[in-house]
Amino acid sequence: MTLQLNPSRCGSHALCLLLAFFGSLHAQESGEKVVKLMDVEHITDAVLISNISVAGKTVECGLFIKPPVVIQPVAPFRAESNWLQQMTISMVNRTDKTIVFGGIIFHFLDVGDCSPAQPCVEAEIHLGQMPTIDAYDGRTGRPLRPEHPERAPLDWKPQQTIVVHVGDYMAEIERNLADFMPVADVTKVNVSRGVFYFDDGLSWSLGRYAAPDPQHHGKFKELPIDYFPGRRGNNWPPGYNQ
């Protein structure tokens, strides 16, 4: 069982916090965890998440199953305290281009519901290496230093699926959580896709593509809203070809 609070039904803010504490405590003691995908899918999306698993078992997290709006339910599952280290996220590149860099965003809801009144903790893991043509500060136009220079660019080919092992990025997640809670106490996580970059410098963020502006380092020009670098029916939804 998961506890969802509606502040309008709580007698006071203190009571809401008390209920949230005991709900979180129950989830930790019982081993129940929840993962939820937060993005709305568009047929022009470059990347779709096709599976999330923990310790080798697929979890029900709201995956996009069938157009137009058939969505997998979100269901709690039981797992050990090191469940984040055991999580894998499978993603498919739907385009005809090679992806070299991207990110996955996690929102940790045990410390807040991500509302203005109760902010949550966010962590983003980065995969690969940003292409040189894009690696500039958008404000100053100066070159950016790679966050992780030891990492090679992704070589994520068209229509391929990659599997991200979250355990490989735990140091980044732990740094974000350090001032709030131990990683072992995490029970509820929302997952979103970040920005992805192609080998030619094109970028994609939810719903929109953009090309680097060669006259202004760090600036991008948005492409038409219906632009898609490939055949729209490929892997829509993930793993399905019309």
N, C-alpha and C positions, 0 to 999 in steps of 0.2 A: 504494500500500500504506500502511495506517496501522498504527501500533504500539500495542498495548494491553498494559500491564504487569500482571502478577499478582505482587505482592510475595512470595508464598509460593514462587514459582519462581525468584526472584533470590537469588544467593548472599549478597548483603549490600545494605544500604540504599544504599551508595555505588554499587554496580553498577547498581541500579535507576535511580538518578539519571543515571548515565552512559548507560544505554540510552535513557532518556527524552530526554536531550540530543541524542543522535545521531538518534533517531527524529524529533524536532522539526526538527533541522537538515535531514534528508532531505526532510521535507515542505516546508520553506521553499524548498530548492533546486529541487525538482521542480515546485513550483507547486501541490501537492495541498492541498486544503482540505476540511474536513468541517463540515457544519451538521446538528444533530440537534434535533428537537422532543422536549421532555421531559415534556409534560403527558399525563395520562390523560384521555381525553374522556368526558363524561357527556351523556346525552340532555337534561339540563336546562342545559347550558352556554349562556351568553348569546352568546359569541364563539367562533368556530372559525377557525383558520388554514387557508386554502384553497390557498395557494401561496407558495413562497419561490423567488425567482429571483436570479441574479447575472449582471450584464451582459445582461439580457434573456432568459436561459436558465434554465428550471426546474431546480432541483437536487433530488436524491432525499434527503429529510431525515427520513423517517418520518411523512409526512402520513397522517392518518386517511382511509381510502378508502371503506370499506364496513362497516356494522354486521354482526356485533357487534365483531369484532376484526381486520379486515383492515387491515394497516398497510403503507405504502410502505416499501421497504428504505432503509437509509441507505448512501450510496455516496460515496466521495471524488470530487472533481472538480478540474479544473485551472483556475486563475485567477491573475490578476496580483496584485501586492502590495496594490493599492488595492481589493480585492474587497469589503470591507465597505461602502465608499462606494457601490459599484454594486449593493448588495443591496436588493431590495424584498420586502415582506411583505404579502400579501393576506389580509384578514380579513373574515368575514361576520358581520353582526349578525343572529342567529337570532330575536330577540324581536320583540314588537310595540311596543317602546318606543324612544325616541331616545337614543343614547349621546352624552355630551358630554365625557367624560374617560376616559382609560385608560392602561395602560402595557404595555411589552414588556420582558422581562428577558433579558439576555444573560449567560451564564457562559463565561468564557474559560479554556480548559483547557490552554493552553500553559504556564501557570505552576503548575498543580496540578489534581488530579482531583476537586476539591470534597469530598474526604474530610477528616475532622478532622486527619489527619496532613499532608495536602497541600492546604490551602485554595486555591480558585481565586479569580479576580477577577470581581466582579459589577458590571454596569452596567444601569440601568433608564432607558429613555427614556419621557417622558410626552407624551401626545397630548391636545391640547385644554386645557380648563380645568375644574377641579372645581366642581360646583354650590355656590352660597353656603350652602345648608342643611347641606352636609357639610363645609365648609371650616373645621373647628375642631380644635384639638389634643385628642386623645382623653384625655390625662392631665390637662391644666389647664383644658380647656373654653374656652380663648382662641381667637379667630379666627386662622387661618393666613394668612400672607402668600403670595400666589401665587409659585411658583418662577419662572414665566415669564409675567409679567403682560401681555406683548405678544401672547401667543397667544390666539386666540379659542376659545371652546368648540367642540368637534366638533359637527357637525350630522349625525350618523350615523343615518340613518333605518332603520326596520325592514326587514329582508331585504336591505339594501344591502351591497355589498362596497366596502371602502376599500383603497387601496394605500399603504402607508407606505414612503417613501424613506428608508432608513437614513442616507444621506449628509446629510440635513437635520439630523441629530442627532449628527453626529460630534464636535462640541465636547464634548458630555456624555460620550460614550464615551471620548474621549481623556483627559479629566480623571480618569476612574476608572482608566485604564491607565497614567497618567503615571509612577507610581512602580514599575512592574513591567516594562513592555516597550513598545516602539514598536508603534503600530497596524499598521504594515506587516509586522510579524513574526507576526501572529495567523494561525493555521492551523486551529484547532478551536474551534467555538462551539456551545454549547447554547442553545436559544431556548425561553422560556416566556411564557405570558400572565400579565399582572399583574392588578390590580384595575380594574374598569370601573364607571363611574358613569353613571346615567341622569339625564335632565333633571328628574325629579321627586324626585331625591335617593336613590333606590334604588341599592344597590351589588351587584356580583357579583364574587366571588372563586371560584377553582376549586371547583365542586360546591355552592356555597351563595349565596343571596341574603340581603340584610339591609336593613332600613329604618332611617333615622335616628330617634333617640329625641328627640322635641321637648322633653322635660323635662330632658335632659342633653346639652348640646352636645358633639359629638365622639364620642358613644356610639351604638351601633347595636343593633337587635334582630334576631336571626336569624329568618328565615322558615322554614316547614316544609321539610324536606330535599327533598321532591318538588315544591316550588313552581317554576313556570315561567311567565313572563309572555308567553304566546303559544301557538302550536300546536307541540307537541313534534316533529312530523314534518317541520316546515319546515327545509330545508337540513340534513338529517341523513343522511349526512355533508355537508360543505360543498358547496353547489351542487346537492344532490340533494333533491327533494321527493317524499315518499311519497304 
